[in-house]
């Protein structure tokens, strides 16, 4: 899928018929997942952190290419190094 792909994303509150506890139902296109409230809060935190990191990466990339004069390839490499400093890994982090 590309950045231009349009996804249908919905969230809903539900009450479990089995446990009678509140849950969050998350749907991405045709796939639906139900989460207990603690997991939903964890997902919220991960999404919020990813958004802030993406903004930081974008600004850093613009700074490195526009002000410092690095090529896009050099700036991308520097972002990998920066990500490792920020999160301890160059790859995607899945805390769960």
Secondary structure, 3 states (H helix, E strand, C coil): CCCCCCCCEEEEEEECCCCCCEEEEEEECCEEEEEEHHHHHHHHHHHHHHHHHHHHHHHHHHHHHHHHCCCHHHHHHHHHHHHHHHHCCCCCCCCC
